[in-house]
Amino acid sequence: MDDHDHDDHEHGEFGSIIPTLRYRDPLKAIDWLTDAFGFRKHVVIPGDNGGVMHAELWHGTGMVMIGTDREDKFNFRSPGPGGTVSAWIYVVVEDIDAHHDKAKAAGAEIVIPLGDTSYGSREYAARDPEGVLWSFGTYRPN
């Protein structure tokens, strides 16, 4: 999806912060995130009962890790459609208009319309089918 989406990862060029998400149906979420938002599957390790023990999805020089939503000592769960969240993930993309159109066509709930910001970015925000908030834009901090 990103014109500069390349495999710098093999050379150790990841950022030092990697968001980690849990989904009730992680296999469906992984497929949806690759189809709608342009992520690439790198690692998907199966877990119990059709779940995912660990997955890594790449986008440009960034990555998210994904696992199955489960009750444990962290109470780290998927927010659910329309649920409350305490954070969202920002992803830099080059062709934001095409990215937005593909996400919308895939059924992403657009929560902030595509537009230009006062700080020079063009961006939008969307909620995935399990309620996780994602923001995509051209803003690249330096």
Backbone as JSON Lines, residues from 0, in Angstrom:
{"i":0,"aa":"M","n":[0.83,-1.19,0.0],"ca":[0.0,0.0,0.0],"c":[0.87,1.24,0.0]}
{"i":1,"aa":"D","n":[1.86,1.33,0.86],"ca":[2.77,2.46,0.97],"c":[3.84,2.33,-0.12]}
{"i":2,"aa":"D","n":[4.05,3.37,-0.91],"ca":[5.04,3.31,-1.98],"c":[6.43,3.0,-1.44]}
{"i":3,"aa":"H","n":[6.69,3.33,-0.19],"ca":[8.0,3.11,0.41],"c":[7.97,1.91,1.36]}
{"i":4,"aa":"D","n":[7.02,1.01,1.16],"ca":[6.84,-0.16,1.99],"c":[7.9,-1.19,1.6]}
{"i":5,"aa":"H","n":[8.97,-1.25,2.35],"ca":[10.07,-2.14,2.0],"c":[10.5,-2.92,3.21]}
{"i":6,"aa":"D","n":[11.42,-3.83,3.02],"ca":[11.81,-4.76,4.07],"c":[13.07,-4.35,4.8]}
{"i":7,"aa":"D","n":[13.12,-3.12,5.31],"ca":[14.24,-2.69,6.13],"c":[14.33,-3.51,7.41]}
{"i":8,"aa":"H","n":[13.25,-4.21,7.77],"ca":[13.2,-4.97,9.01],"c":[14.32,-6.0,9.06]}
{"i":9,"aa":"E","n":[14.65,-6.58,7.92],"ca":[15.69,-7.6,7.88],"c":[17.04,-7.02,8.25]}
{"i":10,"aa":"H","n":[17.15,-5.72,8.25],"ca":[18.4,-5.06,8.6],"c":[18.33,-4.45,9.99]}
{"i":11,"aa":"G","n":[17.29,-4.81,10.76],"ca":[17.16,-4.33,12.13],"c":[16.69,-2.9,12.26]}
{"i":12,"aa":"E","n":[16.02,-2.35,11.25],"ca":[15.61,-0.96,11.27],"c":[14.16,-0.78,11.7]}
{"i":13,"aa":"F","n":[13.79,-1.35,12.86],"ca":[12.48,-1.13,13.44],"c":[12.55,0.03,14.4]}
{"i":14,"aa":"G","n":[11.42,0.65,14.65],"ca":[11.34,1.62,15.71],"c":[11.46,0.89,17.05]}
{"i":15,"aa":"S","n":[11.62,1.64,18.12],"ca":[11.8,1.0,19.42],"c":[10.49,0.81,20.17]}
{"i":16,"aa":"I","n":[9.37,1.24,19.6],"ca":[8.06,1.03,20.22],"c":[7.22,0.2,19.25]}
{"i":17,"aa":"I","n":[6.71,-0.93,19.76],"ca":[5.92,-1.83,18.92],"c":[4.57,-2.05,19.6]}
{"i":18,"aa":"P","n":[3.49,-1.48,19.06],"ca":[2.16,-1.71,19.64],"c":[1.8,-3.19,19.59]}
{"i":19,"aa":"T","n":[1.17,-3.67,20.65],"ca":[0.74,-5.06,20.76],"c":[-0.76,-5.07,21.02]}
{"i":20,"aa":"L","n":[-1.5,-5.82,20.22],"ca":[-2.96,-5.81,20.27],"c":[-3.48,-7.23,20.45]}
{"i":21,"aa":"R","n":[-4.62,-7.34,21.13],"ca":[-5.3,-8.61,21.21],"c":[-6.67,-8.48,20.55]}
{"i":22,"aa":"Y","n":[-7.05,-9.56,19.86],"ca":[-8.33,-9.61,19.16],"c":[-9.08,-10.87,19.56]}
{"i":23,"aa":"R","n":[-10.42,-10.77,19.61],"ca":[-11.24,-11.95,19.87],"c":[-11.07,-12.97,18.75]}
{"i":24,"aa":"D","n":[-10.98,-12.51,17.51],"ca":[-10.77,-13.39,16.36],"c":[-9.53,-12.88,15.62]}
{"i":25,"aa":"P","n":[-8.34,-13.23,16.13],"ca":[-7.12,-12.66,15.56],"c":[-6.84,-13.06,14.12]}
{"i":26,"aa":"L","n":[-7.23,-14.26,13.71],"ca":[-6.99,-14.65,12.31],"c":[-7.81,-13.78,11.36]}
{"i":27,"aa":"K","n":[-9.06,-13.54,11.74],"ca":[-9.91,-12.66,10.93],"c":[-9.36,-11.24,10.95]}
{"i":28,"aa":"A","n":[-8.9,-10.78,12.14],"ca":[-8.33,-9.44,12.25],"c":[-7.08,-9.29,11.38]}
{"i":29,"aa":"I","n":[-6.23,-10.3,11.39],"ca":[-5.0,-10.25,10.57],"c":[-5.36,-10.14,9.1]}
{"i":30,"aa":"D","n":[-6.28,-10.96,8.65],"ca":[-6.71,-10.88,7.23],"c":[-7.29,-9.51,6.92]}
{"i":31,"aa":"W","n":[-8.12,-8.99,7.83],"ca":[-8.75,-7.7,7.59],"c":[-7.71,-6.59,7.57]}
{"i":32,"aa":"L","n":[-6.77,-6.6,8.51],"ca":[-5.74,-5.56,8.56],"c":[-4.84,-5.58,7.32]}
{"i":33,"aa":"T","n":[-4.59,-6.77,6.78],"ca":[-3.78,-6.83,5.55],"c":[-4.59,-6.35,4.35]}
{"i":34,"aa":"D","n":[-5.87,-6.74,4.28],"ca":[-6.7,-6.33,3.14],"c":[-7.07,-4.85,3.19]}
{"i":35,"aa":"A","n":[-7.5,-4.37,4.35],"ca":[-8.03,-3.02,4.46],"c":[-6.95,-1.96,4.66]}
{"i":36,"aa":"F","n":[-5.94,-2.26,5.48],"ca":[-4.96,-1.25,5.86],"c":[-3.58,-1.48,5.26]}
{"i":37,"aa":"G","n":[-3.4,-2.55,4.5],"ca":[-2.14,-2.76,3.79],"c":[-0.99,-3.32,4.62]}
{"i":38,"aa":"F","n":[-1.28,-3.94,5.78],"ca":[-0.22,-4.59,6.54],"c":[0.23,-5.85,5.8]}
{"i":39,"aa":"R","n":[1.44,-6.32,6.13],"ca":[1.97,-7.57,5.56],"c":[2.23,-8.55,6.7]}
{"i":40,"aa":"K","n":[1.75,-9.77,6.52],"ca":[2.01,-10.82,7.5],"c":[3.48,-11.17,7.46]}
{"i":41,"aa":"H","n":[4.1,-11.22,8.63],"ca":[5.49,-11.68,8.71],"c":[5.55,-13.0,9.47]}
{"i":42,"aa":"V","n":[4.98,-13.02,10.67],"ca":[4.96,-14.22,11.51],"c":[3.54,-14.4,12.03]}
{"i":43,"aa":"V","n":[3.02,-15.62,11.94],"ca":[1.76,-15.96,12.58],"c":[1.96,-17.34,13.21]}
{"i":44,"aa":"I","n":[2.01,-17.37,14.55],"ca":[2.21,-18.62,15.28],"c":[0.86,-19.02,15.88]}
{"i":45,"aa":"P","n":[0.34,-20.18,15.45],"ca":[-0.97,-20.61,15.95],"c":[-0.96,-20.83,17.46]}
{"i":46,"aa":"G","n":[-2.11,-20.6,18.07],"ca":[-2.29,-20.85,19.5],"c":[-3.35,-21.89,19.71]}
{"i":47,"aa":"D","n":[-3.87,-21.97,20.91],"ca":[-4.91,-22.94,21.25],"c":[-6.24,-22.57,20.61]}
{"i":48,"aa":"N","n":[-7.04,-23.59,20.32],"ca":[-8.42,-23.42,19.85],"c":[-8.56,-22.46,18.67]}
{"i":49,"aa":"G","n":[-7.65,-22.55,17.71],"ca":[-7.74,-21.7,16.52],"c":[-7.31,-20.27,16.74]}
{"i":50,"aa":"G","n":[-6.7,-19.99,17.89],"ca":[-6.23,-18.65,18.19],"c":[-4.84,-18.39,17.64]}
{"i":51,"aa":"V","n":[-4.28,-17.28,18.07],"ca":[-2.93,-16.89,17.65],"c":[-2.09,-16.64,18.9]}
{"i":52,"aa":"M","n":[-1.0,-17.37,19.03],"ca":[-0.11,-17.15,20.16],"c":[0.67,-15.85,19.96]}
{"i":53,"aa":"H","n":[1.15,-15.63,18.73],"ca":[1.94,-14.44,18.43],"c":[1.91,-14.2,16.93]}
{"i":54,"aa":"A","n":[1.71,-12.95,16.54],"ca":[1.78,-12.59,15.12],"c":[2.47,-11.24,15.01]}
{"i":55,"aa":"E","n":[3.16,-11.06,13.9],"ca":[3.81,-9.79,13.58],"c":[3.33,-9.35,12.2]}
{"i":56,"aa":"L","n":[2.8,-8.13,12.15],"ca":[2.38,-7.54,10.88],"c":[3.24,-6.32,10.64]}
{"i":57,"aa":"W","n":[3.75,-6.2,9.42],"ca":[4.64,-5.09,9.07],"c":[3.92,-4.08,8.21]}
{"i":58,"aa":"H","n":[4.33,-2.83,8.36],"ca":[3.84,-1.75,7.51],"c":[4.98,-0.75,7.41]}
{"i":59,"aa":"G","n":[5.57,-0.61,6.23],"ca":[6.74,0.26,6.1],"c":[7.83,-0.24,7.03]}
{"i":60,"aa":"T","n":[8.37,0.64,7.85],"ca":[9.4,0.24,8.81],"c":[8.82,0.04,10.2]}
{"i":61,"aa":"G","n":[7.49,-0.11,10.28],"ca":[6.83,-0.33,11.56],"c":[6.22,-1.71,11.64]}
{"i":62,"aa":"M","n":[5.83,-2.07,12.86],"ca":[5.26,-3.38,13.1],"c":[4.26,-3.29,14.24]}
{"i":63,"aa":"V","n":[3.24,-4.15,14.19],"ca":[2.36,-4.4,15.33],"c":[2.42,-5.9,15.61]}
{"i":64,"aa":"M","n":[2.26,-6.25,16.88],"ca":[2.17,-7.66,17.26],"c":[0.73,-7.92,17.69]}
{"i":65,"aa":"I","n":[0.25,-9.13,17.38],"ca":[-1.15,-9.48,17.62],"c":[-1.24,-10.84,18.28]}
{"i":66,"aa":"G","n":[-2.2,-10.97,19.19],"ca":[-2.47,-12.25,19.83],"c":[-3.96,-12.39,20.1]}
{"i":67,"aa":"T","n":[-4.33,-13.54,20.64],"ca":[-5.72,-13.82,20.95],"c":[-6.15,-13.11,22.23]}
{"i":68,"aa":"D","n":[-7.32,-12.51,22.19],"ca":[-7.95,-11.87,23.34],"c":[-8.26,-12.95,24.37]}
{"i":69,"aa":"R","n":[-7.81,-12.77,25.6],"ca":[-8.09,-13.75,26.63],"c":[-8.04,-13.08,28.0]}
{"i":70,"aa":"E","n":[-8.74,-13.66,28.92],"ca":[-8.69,-13.14,30.28],"c":[-7.4,-13.64,30.93]}
{"i":71,"aa":"D","n":[-6.64,-12.71,31.48],"ca":[-5.42,-13.06,32.2],"c":[-5.13,-11.96,33.2]}
{"i":72,"aa":"K","n":[-3.98,-12.0,33.81],"ca":[-3.64,-11.04,34.86],"c":[-3.57,-9.6,34.36]}
{"i":73,"aa":"F","n":[-3.43,-9.4,33.05],"ca":[-3.32,-8.04,32.5],"c":[-4.68,-7.44,32.14]}
{"i":74,"aa":"N","n":[-5.71,-8.29,31.99],"ca":[-7.02,-7.84,31.53],"c":[-6.88,-7.01,30.25]}
{"i":75,"aa":"F","n":[-6.04,-7.49,29.35],"ca":[-5.69,-6.83,28.09],"c":[-6.59,-7.42,27.01]}
{"i":76,"aa":"R","n":[-7.65,-6.68,26.65],"ca":[-8.68,-7.22,25.78],"c":[-8.94,-6.29,24.6]}
{"i":77,"aa":"S","n":[-9.55,-6.86,23.58],"ca":[-10.02,-6.07,22.45],"c":[-11.14,-5.16,22.94]}
{"i":78,"aa":"P","n":[-11.2,-3.88,22.48],"ca":[-12.24,-2.98,22.97],"c":[-13.64,-3.32,22.49]}
{"i":79,"aa":"G","n":[-13.77,-4.04,21.4],"ca":[-15.09,-4.35,20.86],"c":[-15.61,-3.2,20.02]}
{"i":80,"aa":"P","n":[-16.52,-3.49,19.1],"ca":[-17.06,-2.44,18.23],"c":[-17.66,-1.29,19.03]}
{"i":81,"aa":"G","n":[-17.22,-0.1,18.75],"ca":[-17.73,1.08,19.41],"c":[-17.31,1.22,20.86]}
{"i":82,"aa":"G","n":[-16.38,0.34,21.32],"ca":[-15.98,0.35,22.72],"c":[-15.01,1.47,23.05]}
{"i":83,"aa":"T","n":[-14.84,1.68,24.33],"ca":[-13.91,2.69,24.81],"c":[-12.48,2.21,24.63]}
{"i":84,"aa":"V","n":[-11.61,3.09,24.23],"ca":[-10.19,2.76,24.09],"c":[-9.38,3.81,24.82]}
{"i":85,"aa":"S","n":[-8.16,3.46,25.2],"ca":[-7.29,4.41,25.89],"c":[-6.16,4.89,24.99]}
{"i":86,"aa":"A","n":[-6.04,4.33,23.81],"ca":[-4.98,4.73,22.88],"c":[-5.39,4.34,21.47]}
{"i":87,"aa":"W","n":[-4.71,4.93,20.5],"ca":[-4.87,4.45,19.13],"c":[-3.52,4.51,18.45]}
{"i":88,"aa":"I","n":[-3.44,3.91,17.29],"ca":[-2.17,3.73,16.61],"c":[-2.13,4.62,15.38]}
{"i":89,"aa":"Y","n":[-1.01,5.34,15.22],"ca":[-0.81,6.21,14.06],"c":[0.17,5.53,13.11]}
{"i":90,"aa":"V","n":[-0.18,5.47,11.83],"ca":[0.65,4.84,10.82],"c":[0.89,5.84,9.69]}
{"i":91,"aa":"V","n":[2.15,6.04,9.34],"ca":[2.51,6.96,8.26],"c":[2.37,6.23,6.92]}
{"i":92,"aa":"V","n":[1.64,6.84,6.0],"ca":[1.49,6.29,4.65],"c":[1.74,7.42,3.64]}
{"i":93,"aa":"E","n":[2.24,7.05,2.48],"ca":[2.56,8.03,1.45],"c":[1.32,8.45,0.66]}
{"i":94,"aa":"D","n":[0.58,7.48,0.14],"ca":[-0.6,7.77,-0.69],"c":[-1.85,7.65,0.17]}
{"i":95,"aa":"I","n":[-2.1,8.66,0.98],"ca":[-3.17,8.61,1.97],"c":[-4.55,8.53,1.33]}
{"i":96,"aa":"D","n":[-4.74,9.15,0.19],"ca":[-6.06,9.11,-0.46],"c":[-6.4,7.69,-0.91]}
{"i":97,"aa":"A","n":[-5.44,7.01,-1.52],"ca":[-5.67,5.62,-1.95],"c":[-5.85,4.71,-0.75]}
{"i":98,"aa":"H","n":[-5.08,4.95,0.31],"ca":[-5.19,4.14,1.52],"c":[-6.59,4.29,2.14]}
{"i":99,"aa":"H","n":[-7.05,5.52,2.24],"ca":[-8.39,5.8,2.77],"c":[-9.46,5.1,1.94]}
{"i":100,"aa":"D","n":[-9.37,5.22,0.62],"ca":[-10.39,4.64,-0.25],"c":[-10.43,3.11,-0.11]}
{"i":101,"aa":"K","n":[-9.26,2.48,0.0],"ca":[-9.19,1.03,0.15],"c":[-9.78,0.61,1.5]}
{"i":102,"aa":"A","n":[-9.43,1.32,2.56],"ca":[-9.96,1.0,3.89],"c":[-11.48,1.16,3.93]}
{"i":103,"aa":"K","n":[-11.97,2.23,3.36],"ca":[-13.42,2.48,3.34],"c":[-14.13,1.4,2.54]}
{"i":104,"aa":"A","n":[-13.56,1.01,1.4],"ca":[-14.16,-0.05,0.58],"c":[-14.18,-1.38,1.31]}
{"i":105,"aa":"A","n":[-13.2,-1.6,2.2],"ca":[-13.13,-2.85,2.97],"c":[-14.06,-2.82,4.18]}
{"i":106,"aa":"G","n":[-14.75,-1.71,4.41],"ca":[-15.71,-1.63,5.5],"c":[-15.21,-0.99,6.76]}
{"i":107,"aa":"A","n":[-14.06,-0.32,6.71],"ca":[-13.57,0.37,7.9],"c":[-14.55,1.47,8.29]}
{"i":108,"aa":"E","n":[-14.8,1.59,9.59],"ca":[-15.64,2.68,10.09],"c":[-14.77,3.93,10.18]}
{"i":109,"aa":"I","n":[-15.0,4.89,9.3],"ca":[-14.21,6.12,9.29],"c":[-14.74,7.02,10.4]}
{"i":110,"aa":"V","n":[-13.9,7.3,11.41],"ca":[-14.35,8.1,12.55],"c":[-13.86,9.54,12.48]}
{"i":111,"aa":"I","n":[-12.8,9.79,11.74],"ca":[-12.36,11.15,11.43],"c":[-12.17,11.19,9.92]}
{"i":112,"aa":"P","n":[-12.94,12.01,9.21],"ca":[-12.86,12.04,7.75],"c":[-11.48,12.44,7.25]}
{"i":113,"aa":"L","n":[-11.16,11.98,6.06],"ca":[-9.91,12.34,5.4],"c":[-9.86,13.84,5.21]}
{"i":114,"aa":"G","n":[-8.76,14.44,5.62],"ca":[-8.63,15.88,5.46],"c":[-7.24,16.37,5.79]}
{"i":115,"aa":"D","n":[-7.02,17.65,5.55],"ca":[-5.74,18.29,5.81],"c":[-5.76,18.92,7.2]}
{"i":116,"aa":"T","n":[-4.64,18.83,7.9],"ca":[-4.55,19.37,9.25],"c":[-3.78,20.69,9.26]}
{"i":117,"aa":"S","n":[-3.87,21.39,10.38],"ca":[-3.15,22.66,10.52],"c":[-1.64,22.46,10.63]}
{"i":118,"aa":"Y","n":[-1.2,21.23,10.93],"ca":[0.24,20.95,11.07],"c":[0.84,20.28,9.84]}
{"i":119,"aa":"G","n":[0.12,20.35,8.71],"ca":[0.69,19.94,7.44],"c":[0.5,18.48,7.06]}
{"i":120,"aa":"S","n":[-0.32,17.77,7.77],"ca":[-0.57,16.37,7.45],"c":[-1.89,16.23,6.72]}
{"i":121,"aa":"R","n":[-2.02,15.16,5.97],"ca":[-3.31,14.76,5.4],"c":[-3.58,13.4,6.03]}
{"i":122,"aa":"E","n":[-4.74,13.25,6.69],"ca":[-4.95,12.03,7.45],"c":[-6.42,11.74,7.69]}
{"i":123,"aa":"Y","n":[-6.67,10.54,8.22],"ca":[-8.0,10.12,8.63],"c":[-7.84,9.1,9.75]}
{"i":124,"aa":"A","n":[-8.92,8.79,10.44],"ca":[-8.91,7.76,11.47],"c":[-10.06,6.8,11.22]}
{"i":125,"aa":"A","n":[-9.81,5.54,11.54],"ca":[-10.81,4.5,11.32],"c":[-10.8,3.51,12.47]}
{"i":126,"aa":"R","n":[-11.95,2.87,12.66],"ca":[-12.08,1.82,13.67],"c":[-12.16,0.5,12.92]}
{"i":127,"aa":"D","n":[-11.37,-0.49,13.36],"ca":[-11.44,-1.81,12.72],"c":[-12.64,-2.58,13.26]}
{"i":128,"aa":"P","n":[-12.94,-3.77,12.71],"ca":[-14.14,-4.49,13.12],"c":[-14.22,-4.83,14.61]}
{"i":129,"aa":"E","n":[-13.09,-4.88,15.32],"ca":[-13.13,-5.18,16.75],"c":[-12.99,-3.93,17.61]}
{"i":130,"aa":"G","n":[-13.05,-2.75,16.99],"ca":[-13.1,-1.52,17.75],"c":[-11.78,-0.81,18.0]}
{"i":131,"aa":"V","n":[-10.68,-1.34,17.48],"ca":[-9.38,-0.69,17.67],"c":[-9.33,0.54,16.76]}
{"i":132,"aa":"L","n":[-8.85,1.66,17.31],"ca":[-8.74,2.89,16.54],"c":[-7.38,3.0,15.87]}
{"i":133,"aa":"W","n":[-7.4,3.35,14.61],"ca":[-6.2,3.51,13.8],"c":[-6.26,4.88,13.14]}
{"i":134,"aa":"S","n":[-5.13,5.57,13.1],"ca":[-5.04,6.84,12.41],"c":[-3.94,6.7,11.35]}
{"i":135,"aa":"F","n":[-4.23,7.15,10.15],"ca":[-3.29,7.06,9.04],"c":[-3.08,8.45,8.48]}
{"i":136,"aa":"G","n":[-1.83,8.79,8.17],"ca":[-1.58,10.11,7.63],"c":[-0.19,10.27,7.08]}
{"i":137,"aa":"T","n":[0.04,11.45,6.56],"ca":[1.33,11.76,5.93],"c":[2.31,12.42,6.9]}
{"i":138,"aa":"Y","n":[1.86,12.72,8.12],"ca":[2.74,13.36,9.1],"c":[3.84,12.41,9.53]}
{"i":139,"aa":"R","n":[5.07,12.85,9.34],"ca":[6.22,12.03,9.71],"c":[7.09,12.89,10.61]}
{"i":140,"aa":"P","n":[7.03,12.69,11.93],"ca":[7.83,13.51,12.84],"c":[9.32,13.42,12.53]}
{"i":141,"aa":"N","n":[10.04,14.51,12.74],"ca":[11.48,14.47,12.5],"c":[12.21,15.19,13.61]}
